């Protein structure tokens, strides 16, 4: 049976100060009733940035998401609280809870005070082919027409959705995170970062599951432009544990890194 969702041309429609209704664009490829973790992760990142009293001289350096259970396609409420407040760093927690349910995702964000021009930056030029030199590849079969897989524009510099092993993929949002709002740089990173596992899978989707109960993103700078690249690879152990990690880039060069822990098992 179809899940009722907002028909807004965005990942979410805001219906209150801290309440959001998901759209079909958030639907993941595995379960009709669940979201891909990318959009709700970006929603928590947005809450950290836009919370009342957030300091404008601080920028997110690291954010860790605990994916406590599948995120349903139901209205979601966001809460934030400060865990540590200092002169140069702060630690902020954000939580996501569906109507009538338990908490489904929690983020802990480290923000660091910035002083533009205070130090000489190191630079790392782009080491992967640019989006215009990369190719579109078909997504693996999904039984619904609209979802995360259609809300993201993807270009592969190496690998593919249907192949196994390391992959290098550029990703761009086709719709904003929240209806009526401009896409923020952090939105672009967090919507894409949870895809590292799926891009670089090393086992057949049809016979195995590899679920990430967490995601950590480190950033040494925010992205420029519309595209974010994941240069991703997955490692697994015979005991059913694994890790997916990705170097993150924009069209100017390196911006950071993402890591996911993996539970790996056979289907059935």
C-alpha positions in Angstrom: 0.0 0.0 0.0 1.3 3.5 -0.9 2.6 5.6 1.9 1.0 9.1 2.1 3.7 11.8 1.9 3.9 15.5 0.9 4.0 16.2 -2.8 6.4 19.2 -2.4 9.3 19.3 -4.9 11.8 19.0 -2.1 13.0 16.3 0.3 10.9 17.8 3.1 8.1 20.3 3.7 8.3 22.3 6.9 4.9 22.4 8.7 6.0 24.0 12.0 9.0 25.5 13.7 10.6 22.0 14.2 8.3 19.7 12.3 8.8 18.3 8.8 6.8 16.1 6.4 8.9 13.9 4.1 8.2 13.7 0.4 8.5 10.7 -1.9 12.0 12.0 -2.8 13.3 10.8 0.6 12.2 7.1 0.0 15.2 4.7 0.0 15.7 1.9 -2.4 15.1 -1.0 0.1 11.7 -0.3 1.8 8.7 1.6 0.5 8.0 2.8 4.0 11.5 4.0 4.9 13.7 7.0 4.0 17.2 6.9 2.7 19.4 8.1 5.6 20.9 10.9 3.6 18.0 13.4 3.7 17.2 13.0 7.4 20.9 13.3 8.2 21.0 16.6 6.3 17.9 17.7 8.2 19.7 17.2 11.5 22.7 19.0 10.1 20.5 21.9 9.2 19.0 21.9 12.7 22.5 22.2 14.2 23.3 25.2 11.9 20.0 27.0 12.4 19.3 26.4 16.0 18.4 29.6 18.0 21.6 31.2 19.3 24.0 29.4 17.0 27.2 31.3 16.6 28.0 32.6 13.2 31.7 32.4 13.8 31.6 28.6 14.2 31.5 26.0 11.5 30.9 22.2 11.6 34.0 20.2 11.7 32.6 16.7 12.5 29.2 15.2 12.8 28.3 11.6 13.8 24.9 10.1 13.2 23.5 7.2 15.1 20.8 5.6 12.9 18.8 3.9 15.7 16.1 2.4 13.5 14.7 2.9 10.0 13.5 6.5 9.4 9.8 6.2 8.4 8.0 8.3 5.8 6.0 10.0 8.6 6.1 13.6 9.9 9.3 14.2 11.9 10.1 16.5 14.8 13.6 17.8 15.4 15.1 18.8 18.8 18.6 20.2 19.6 20.6 20.8 22.8 24.1 22.0 23.6 26.3 19.3 25.2 29.4 21.5 25.6 29.8 25.2 25.0 33.2 26.7 24.9 35.1 29.7 23.5 36.6 27.8 20.5 34.5 24.6 20.3 31.0 23.5 21.0 29.2 20.1 20.9 25.6 20.1 19.8 23.2 17.2 19.8 20.2 16.9 17.4 17.5 14.3 17.5 14.8 13.1 15.0 11.5 11.6 16.2 8.5 10.6 14.1 4.9 11.4 15.2 3.8 8.7 17.6 7.2 6.9 17.6 10.6 6.6 19.2 13.7 8.5 18.3 15.1 7.2 15.0 18.3 9.2 14.4 20.6 11.2 16.6 23.5 13.5 15.6 26.4 14.8 17.7 28.1 17.7 16.0 31.4 19.3 16.8 31.6 23.0 15.7 34.9 25.0 15.7 35.4 28.7 15.9 36.7 30.2 12.6 38.7 33.4 11.9 38.8 34.0 8.1 42.3 34.8 6.9 44.0 34.0 10.2 46.2 31.2 8.8 47.7 30.1 5.4 45.6 27.3 4.0 46.9 24.1 2.5 45.6 23.3 -0.9 44.8 19.9 -2.6 43.9 20.1 -6.2 41.1 17.9 -7.6 42.4 14.3 -8.0 39.4 12.7 -9.7 37.8 13.5 -13.1 35.4 16.4 -13.0 31.6 15.9 -13.3 31.5 16.8 -16.9 34.1 14.2 -17.6 32.2 11.5 -15.7 29.3 9.3 -16.9 25.8 8.6 -15.9 25.1 5.0 -15.0 21.8 3.2 -14.4 20.6 2.7 -10.8 20.0 -0.8 -9.7 16.3 -1.9 -10.1 13.9 -0.2 -7.6 10.2 -1.1 -7.5 9.0 2.5 -7.2 9.4 5.4 -9.7 10.2 8.2 -7.3 12.7 8.2 -4.5 16.2 9.2 -3.4 17.5 7.5 -6.5 15.6 10.0 -8.8 16.2 13.0 -6.5 19.9 12.8 -6.9 21.9 13.5 -10.1 24.9 11.1 -10.3 28.0 10.9 -12.5 30.6 8.1 -12.1 34.3 8.8 -12.6 34.9 5.1 -11.7 32.7 2.1 -10.9 28.9 2.0 -11.1 25.8 1.1 -9.2 25.6 -2.3 -10.8 29.3 -3.2 -10.4 31.1 -4.2 -7.2 34.1 -2.7 -5.6 35.4 0.9 -5.2 33.6 3.7 -6.9 34.1 7.4 -7.5 30.8 9.2 -7.9 29.7 12.8 -8.2 26.3 13.6 -6.7 24.1 16.7 -7.0 20.7 17.4 -5.4 17.9 17.8 -7.9 15.5 19.2 -5.3 16.1 21.4 -2.2 16.3 19.9 1.3 13.3 21.9 2.6 10.6 23.3 0.3 11.1 27.0 -0.4 14.7 27.2 1.1 18.0 27.7 -0.6 20.3 24.7 -0.6 23.1 25.2 1.9 26.6 23.8 1.4 26.3 21.3 4.3 23.0 20.0 2.8 24.9 18.9 -0.3 27.5 17.0 1.7 25.2 15.2 4.2 22.5 14.2 1.7 25.2 12.5 -0.3 27.6 11.1 2.4 25.4 8.2 3.5 25.7 6.7 -0.1 29.3 5.6 0.3 28.2 2.0 1.3 25.9 1.6 -1.7 28.3 3.0 -4.2 31.2 0.8 -3.2 29.4 -2.4 -2.3 31.5 -5.6 -2.6 28.7 -8.2 -2.3 25.6 -8.8 -4.4 22.6 -6.7 -3.3 20.3 -9.7 -4.1 22.0 -12.1 -1.7 23.4 -9.9 1.1 22.5 -7.0 3.3 25.1 -4.4 4.5 23.4 -2.0 6.8 25.2 1.0 8.3 24.0 1.9 11.8 26.1 5.1 11.8 27.8 7.7 9.7 30.6 10.1 10.6 31.5 13.0 8.4 34.7 15.2 8.9 35.0 18.4 7.0 38.1 20.7 6.8 36.1 23.1 4.6 32.6 23.4 3.2 32.0 22.6 -0.5 31.8 25.0 -3.3 29.4 24.5 -6.2 26.6 22.0 -6.7 28.5 18.8 -6.9 29.9 16.6 -4.1 32.2 13.6 -5.0 32.5 10.4 -3.0 35.6 8.3 -3.7 34.4 5.3 -1.8 35.5 1.8 -0.9 34.2 -0.9 1.4 36.1 -3.5 3.5 34.4 -6.4 5.2 35.4 -9.2 7.6 34.4 -12.9 7.4 32.6 -12.4 10.7 30.0 -10.0 9.2 31.5 -6.6 10.1 32.6 -4.0 7.7 33.4 -0.4 7.0 32.7 1.9 4.1 34.9 5.1 3.8 34.9 7.8 1.3 37.2 10.8 0.5 34.9 13.8 -0.1 35.6 16.3 -2.8 34.1 19.3 -4.6 35.2 20.6 -8.0 38.1 22.5 -6.3 39.6 19.6 -4.4 39.3 17.7 -1.1 36.8 18.8 1.5 36.8 15.9 4.0 36.0 12.2 4.7 33.0 10.0 5.6 33.0 6.6 7.4 30.2 4.1 8.0 30.2 1.0 10.2 28.6 -2.0 8.5 26.6 -5.0 9.6 26.9 -7.6 6.8 24.7 -10.7 6.5 23.0 -12.9 4.0 19.3 -12.3 3.0 16.7 -14.8 3.9 
